[in-house]
Amino acid sequence: ADLGRPVLASVLAVAAGVFAAGRFDAPVTALAAGCLAVTAVFVPIALSALGVGAATVRRCVRTVTRRLTHGRTR
């Protein structure tokens, strides 16, 4: 049951990616649209399925950006 949620998220993301990629004739544009759609669908569904709240996501992003900023100033 615990593996079912991420699998469902990935199936929905793949379906969205295939749908988005099918809308374009140019291969590069279709690839870009498919990748963007997969990311836009998978990340929110997977995070909500795993019970990760918005505060946790913000905290993780803030930690990474602080580390990157600190690393650049050296």
ZIKA-V660795 format. One record per residue. PSI is psi in degrees with one decimal (NA if undefined). OMEGA is omega as a letter, one per 40 degrees, with the letter a starting at -180 (none if undefined). Layout:
psi;omega
PSI;OMEGA
PSI;OMEGA
This chain:
psi;omega
-34.5;a
-31.1;i
-16.1;a
-34.3;a
-50.4;i
-32.3;i
-42.4;i
-41.0;i
-41.0;a
-36.7;i
-43.9;i
-38.0;i
-40.8;i
-41.8;i
-42.2;i
-39.2;i
-42.4;i
-41.5;i
-45.9;a
-40.6;a
-30.5;i
-13.2;a
-13.6;a
147.8;i
-36.1;a
131.8;a
-40.0;a
-42.6;i
-40.6;i
-40.3;i
-45.3;i
-44.0;i
-40.3;i
-44.8;i
-42.0;i
-42.4;i
-41.4;i
-45.2;i
-44.1;a
-28.0;a
-42.7;a
-45.8;a
-52.6;a
-39.1;a
-43.1;a
-41.4;i
-40.2;i
-33.9;i
-32.0;i
-5.0;i
21.9;i
124.3;a
170.0;a
-34.4;i
-38.4;i
-41.4;i
-45.3;i
-40.6;i
-41.7;i
-44.0;a
-40.9;i
-39.2;i
-43.7;a
-44.4;a
-34.2;i
-41.0;i
-40.2;i
-41.5;i
-43.1;a
-39.5;a
-29.8;a
-25.3;a
-7.2;a
NA;none
